């Protein structure tokens, strides 16, 4: 059974390192990874904020008509 290294497959599909096609693909990949990182960070921030709000509300006793 012959296995092809992943690096060879990438070179076949997107070209060798330094070619315009490969540079464009790598730029798009970096952009997608950065967008994903921002999305994950934003979601984590929202979860923390909501969790803190719930914890605060649970620790404060209601003041009815005060």
C-alpha positions in Angstrom: 0.0 0.0 0.0 1.4 3.4 -1.1 0.6 6.4 1.1 1.1 9.9 -0.2 2.4 12.5 2.3 0.0 15.3 3.0 2.6 17.9 2.0 2.7 16.4 -1.5 -1.1 16.5 -1.8 -1.1 20.1 -0.8 1.6 20.9 -3.3 -0.5 19.2 -6.0 -3.7 20.9 -5.2 -2.5 24.5 -4.3 0.9 24.5 -5.9 4.4 24.7 -4.5 5.3 27.2 -1.7 5.9 30.7 -3.1 3.5 30.4 -6.1 0.7 32.9 -6.4 -1.9 30.2 -6.0 -0.4 28.9 -2.9 0.1 32.4 -1.4 -3.5 33.2 -2.1 -4.7 30.0 -0.4 -2.5 30.5 2.6 -3.8 34.1 2.9 -7.4 32.9 2.8 -6.7 30.2 5.3 -5.1 32.7 7.8 -8.1 35.0 7.4 -10.5 32.2 8.1 -8.5 31.1 11.2 -8.5 34.7 12.5 -12.2 35.0 12.0 -12.8 31.8 13.8 -10.6 32.9 16.7 -12.5 36.1 17.0 -15.8 34.3 16.9 -14.7 31.8 19.6 -13.4 34.6 21.8 -16.6 36.6 21.4 -18.7 33.6 22.3 -16.6 32.9 25.4 -16.8 36.5 26.5 -20.6 36.4 26.2 -20.8 33.2 28.2 -18.6 34.7 31.0 -20.7 37.9 31.0 -24.0 35.9 31.2 -22.6 33.6 33.9 -21.5 36.5 36.0 -24.9 38.2 35.6 -26.7 35.0 36.6 -24.4 34.5 39.6 -24.9 38.2 40.7 -28.7 38.0 40.3 -28.8 34.7 42.3 -26.7 36.3 45.2 -28.8 39.4 45.5 -32.0 39.1 47.5 -35.0 40.7 45.8 -36.3 43.9 47.2 -40.1 44.0 46.8 -41.3 47.5 46.7 -38.3 49.0 48.5 
